[in-house]
């Protein structure tokens, strides 16, 4: 019984932790997009991923949002 409570408690707070990470990643992407020298295709792709991550965050799908936003960050790093 204790194990079940511990697992549920951990899962509950893991979602909350991911929820707080999404806006930080969106802000970082926005900051880097302003200063990065990218071609139009790369910028459009990164902006699309950023918008998708923001949308997933708004829907409460925080783990998916973090995954998409991290993909946008890695593409932004690779393109810069």
N, C-alpha and C positions, 0 to 999 in steps of 0.2 A: 504494500500500500504506500509506504514512504517513497519507494522507487517511482511509482506512478505519479505521485504528487510532484516529485522533483523533476521528472521529465516534462510534465505539463507546465510547470513553473518556468523551466528553461525555454521551452518552445514559445511561451507567451512573451517572455522578455526578449527573445531573439528577434521576433517580428518587430518589436518596438525599436530595437537597436538598428535594424535595417531601415526602418522608416525614417530615422534621423539622418542616415547616411545619404539618402537620395537627394535632398535639397543641397547638401554640400557638394556632391558630385556635379549637379546641374550648374551650380555657381562656378565651380572650377572650370567646367567646359566653356561656359559663357566668357569667363575671363581670358582663357587661352584662345578662343575663337576671335576675340577682339584684336589680339596682338599677333596672331599667327599669319604667316604669308602662305596661303593655300590656293590651289587652283579651284575653280568654281565647282567642279565635280566632287572633289574631296570635301569642300566646305558644305555642300548640299547633303552629302552622305552623313557627315558628322552631325549636322543640324537635324537631319531626319532621325538619327539614333537618339539624339538628345531629347527631341520632342516625344519620341516613343517612350523613352524612359520616364519623362515627366508625366505622360499619360498613364503609364502603368502605376506610378506612384500615387496618382490621384484616384486610381481604381482600388488601391490597397494591396496591390501585387508587388510588394516591396522587394522580395528576393529577385523577381524577374526584372524589376526596374534597375536594381543595382547591377545585375549582369549586363543589361543593355547599356547602361551608362558607363560601365568599365570598358566595354567594347568600344564605345565612342572615344573614351580617353586614350585607349591604346591606338586607335586609328589616328587620332589627333597627334599623338606623340610620334607615330611612324611617319606621318605626312609633314611634320615640321622639321 
